[in-house]
Amino acid sequence: MKKGLLFFIAALCLGATQRAGAVEVNLGGRLHLDYAASQADARAIDKHFLVRRAKLGLDGRFNEDWSFEVAYDFADVFDATEDGIYKGDNKFRNGFDDIVLQYDGWRFADLAFGQFKVPFGLEELTSSNNISFIERALPSDAFGPSRRVGIGLNSSHDHYTVAAMGFGKSFSDDDRGHGVAARFTYAPINTPARLLHFGVAGVIERPRGDVKFSTRPESKASDIRLVSTGDLDDVHRIDRIGLEAAWRSGPFSVQAEWMRAAVGRDDGRADAHLQGWYVMGSWVLTGESREYKNGRFKGVSAGRPGGAWELTTRYSNVDLDDADVRGGAEENFALGLNYYVNRHLRIMANYIKARSERKGKSDSPDILLVRMQLAF
């Protein structure tokens, strides 16, 4: 704990050298405040307020060839309730998100060291400040490997990107094992007004310890999981594959992804193949377009007085039943409305109709989720 605290304080102190001209440093942060109200079905769901993210970070450059990024999310360690703020059960190191040192001196690619996102999934790699819904879709949450410690190579161009990574456990030690990942995207059409995007990604992982696949009903504030495999032991390998596509024409856009995880098991147990997909659409009512760069979306910029309004819809599906794995199946239909006040403030509202079945029992709650998002 003390080492992690000292590491973060040292990174913050680095910002003080900016005036001295030693390095180029930028301070940033985000605060995501969520509130969920639900109409429960089989399982009781309480109304809940959640500090979803409370993140501070630094990024900058040491010189022309070396850059860095450090981000810490206090919401992963501290809990906020009506009685105040207190330290939760998580360890202090759980708050570290990206801890990256990057070499930018090559023309053909950038080389990164540290903890950062495994290159898998269009929605997973899009910043939480820029995704169109409050939470990512069911398969992104269930199968995305998120952040791990490793070495990555990334090459980004106007019409294609290539990324590869070798990784081990996460800094928080929640995700163990090791593996390799790669992602390739191709955008034959990429102009300010129009976009056509295709992508494919794969991850080969040899886990260590028990493995679990689960997902919330696209609302972390509701604090339930309708589908979950539980802890799976004797897993020696996980092979993930993901396909992605996106189209944009002016204020209209559509994106879709399909993901599959092949779970290899020992002791004579049958391998399991788990999968999911989603499709979502967006219409920016005030005429702006969702921005796109380096194989991912960058959000909507409100460039006019009165801000920008966006209407979204999404269908998502995940199936965690196969062989002797009985994690259940879920499908969600969601509607969303986003108001971009300016580039720092966004107000979001989602309605989610969830339908799930696990081990013969169904649960189909309705969830209303709202968020105030502040970013700088």
N, C-alpha and C positions, 0 to 999 in steps of 0.2 A: 504494500500500500504506500509506504513512504517513498519507495523508489519511483512509483508511478506519479506521485504528487510532485516530487522533485523534478521529474522529467517534464511535466506539464508547466510547472512554474518557470523552469529554465527556458522553455519555448516561448512563454509569454514575455519573459524578460528580454528575449531576443528582439522584440518589437521596439524596445527602448533604444536600440542601436540605429534605428532608421535615421534619426536626425543627424547622427554622426556620420552617416553615409557608408556604414560598413556593409549593410545588405539592404535589399528592397523588400519591405514587409507590408502586407495588407491584413487588416483585422476584419473578420466577418463573423456572422452568427445568424441563428434562426431560432424562433420561438413558435411552436405549434401547440395551440390550446384546443382541445377537443371536448365535445359534450355529446353523449349518446342517450337517446330515449328509445325504448323498445316496446313492442307488443309481443310478449312472450307466447310460446306455444307449449312444448313439452317441458322445457326447462325455464326456471325463473331467471329473469335478467333485470338487474337493477339499473336505474338511471345512474350515469357515471360521468364525472369530470376527470379529464386526464391531461396532464402536461406531457404531450406526446414526444416533443423534442425541445430541448433547451441547450442549444449547441453554440459554442464559441470556437473559433479557429483562426489560425494564422496560415497564410501562404505568401510566398515571395521567392526571391532569387538571391543566391550568393554571388553569382556572376553570370556571364552569358551562357555558360554550359550547365550550371547546376541550379535546380529549383527545389522547393520543399513545400510540404503541407502538413499541418498538425491540427486535428479537430477533436474536441472533447464534448460529449453529450452528457450534461448533468442529469437529464431525465432518466438515464439508464442506471443511475446510482441512488438518486434522492427521490423520495415520494412526496407529492404535495396533496394535502387533504384540507378539510375545513379547520382542522386543529393546528395546521402549520406545515412546515417542511421538515422532514426527518430522513436520515439515511436508511435506505431499504436493506434487504438481505444481500444485495449484489455487492461484489467487491469493487473497490475504487477503480481498478484497471478495466472493469467492464465498460466504463464510459468512453474509452478511446475508440474513435472511429478510424479515420484515415491518419496514418503516420507514414509519410512518404518522402523519400529522398529520390530525386529524379535527375538523370543525366540527359540533357537536351542537345548535346554537342554533335550528334550525328544528323545528317540530312535525311536519312531514310527511315529513322525510327527513334523513339525515346525509350530509355531504359529506367525502370522504376524499382526501388527497393523499399520494403516495409510492409505495412498492412493497408490493403485497399481492396476494392471489390473484384471478385473473380469475374472475368469477362464472359458473362452468360445472361442473356435476356435483354431485350430492348427496354422494357418497363423497369426491370431491376436496376439497370445502369443509368436510367434517367433519375436525376436528383429528385428528392422528395419535395423540393420547392417547385418543381416543374411538372410533376405527374398530374393528370387531368382529374383524377379522383383522390379522395382523402387518403385511401389506402390502395395498395397495389392489388391486382386481381388474384383470385384463389391460386392458380398454378404458380404465379411468381412468388407468392409467399411460401407455398409448399415445397418448391423444388429449387429456388434460387439459393446458391451457396453463400451469398453475401460476401463479407470481408474475411480475408485470411492473410496470414503473413507469408510473403514470398517475393519472387522476382518476376517482373513482367516486362514484356516488349510490346510497344504499341506504335503503329504507323497509320496516320490519318491523312486522307486526301479528300478532295472535293467530291469524288464519286465512289470512293471505297475506303474501308478501314480494315486493318488486320491487327489482331491482338492475341498474345499468348502469355501464359503464366504458369509457373511452377510454384506450388504452395504447400504449406504445412498447416499447423493449427492456427486458431485465432489468438489474438493477444489476450482475450478474456479467458482462454482455455476452455470455452464452451464447445467449440468445434475442433475435434482432433483428427489425426490422420494426415495423409498427404496425397497430392495428386497433381494433374496437369489439366489445363483448360486452353481453349482457343476459340476465337470468334472472328467471323468474316462477314462484312456487310458490303453491299453494292447498291448504289443509287444511280441508275441510268439517267434519271431525271432529277436534277437538284438545282432549282432556281428559287428566287425569293417567293414566287407565286405558286410553283408546282413542285411536287416531290413524288418519287416512286422509290421505295426502299425495300430491299430484301436482305435477310440475314440468316446465318446458321451458326450454331455454337455447340460445342461439346465439352464435357468434363469427365475425366476418368479419375476416380478417387478410391483410395484404399483406406477406409475408415479405421478408427481405433476406438474400441468400446462400443456401447450400444448406439443404435441409430433410430431416429424417429422422424416420421413425416407427418406433419399436421398443418392446419391453417385456421385462422380466425375467419369469421364471416365478413371479411373486409371492413372490420371495425375493431380496432384494438381497445377502444374505450369501453366496448361491451364486455370485454374480459371473459369470453367463452371460446371454446373450440368445439365445433359441431362434428368434425371428422378428425381422426388421429389414429395412426397405426399403433400407438404405444411404443415402448422400447423394443426394438428388434435386436436380438443377439445373434451371434454367429454370422454376421455380415462381413464378407471379406472384400467386396467390391461394389461400387455404385457407378454406373455409366449413365450420364445425363446427356440428352440431346435436345436442342431447341431450334425451332424454325420461327422466323418472324417476317412480317410484311407490313408496310405502311404506305398510305397514299394521302396526298394533300393537294387541294386545289383552292387557293385563296383561303377563305375562312372555314372551309370544310376539310375534315380529315378522318381517316379510318385507320386503325391499326389492329393487328391480330397476332397471336403467338400460340404455338403448340409446344408442349414440353413433355418429356418422358424420362422416367428414371428406372433403369433396370437394376434390380437389387440382387446381387449374387450371394447365396447363403451356403454355409457349410453343414456338416453333420447330416447329409442326405436330405435336407430341406429344399423344397422346390424354389427356384428363383421367382421373384415377383416383378411384374412390370406395371408401374404406376404412371398415370398420365393425366393431363389436363390441358385446357385451352380457353382462350377468351377472344372476344372481338369487341371493340369499342369504337364509338363515333363521337366526333366533336364538331360543334358549329359555334364559331365566335360571332355572336349576334351583331357586334359593333364593327365587324369587317376585318379585324386583324387576323394574322395567321400564326399558327404555332411555329416557333422558330426551330431550326434543325441544324446541327453541326456535329461533325465527327461521329456519325453513326448513332446519334441519340437526339431526342427532342430537348429543346431549351426553354419551353414555356411560351407564354403570351406576354408581350410587352404592351402595356397600356400607354399609348402615345397621344392621347387626346384628353381634354378636360372632361371630367365625368367618368373616366376609367373605361374598362372593357368588360363585357359580359360574355360568358361562355356556357352553352348548354351541352351536356354530355349524356351518353347512355352506354351501358355495357352489359354483356352477358358473359358469365364465366362458369367454368365447369371443372371439377377435379374428381378423379376416381382413384381411391386408395384401397380398392379391393382387388386382390389377385392372389392365386395360389392359396396358401394358408394365412395370408395377411388380410385382416379384416378391419381396415381403417375407416371404411364408409365412403359414401359418395355425396357430393354437394353441387348444387347449381344455384347461382345467384343472378338476379336481374337488378340492375341499379340505374338510377337517374341522378344527375348531378347538375348543380347550378353554381358557377364560379363568378365572383365579382372581383376584378383586378382594380383596386382603388388607384394604385400606382405601382412602381416597380418594387416597392418595399412591403406593401400590404395586400393580402388577398383574403377574401371571405368565401368559404365553401360550404355547401349543403348537399348531402347525399341521402337518398332514400334507397334502402336495400331490402329486397324480398329474397330471403334465403330459403332453400328447400334442401333438406339433408336426410339421409338414411344411413344408419350404422347398426349392424348386427340386428336387423329387423325392427329397429325403432326409428321413427321419423321425428323430425323437429324442424319447424318452418316459421321462424320468427320474422317480424318486420322491424327494421331498424331505421331510425332517423339520426343522422350523424352530422354535426356541424363543426367547423374549424375556423379559428382566426389564425392566420399565418403572417408572421412578421419576419422579414429577412433583410439583412444589410451586408 
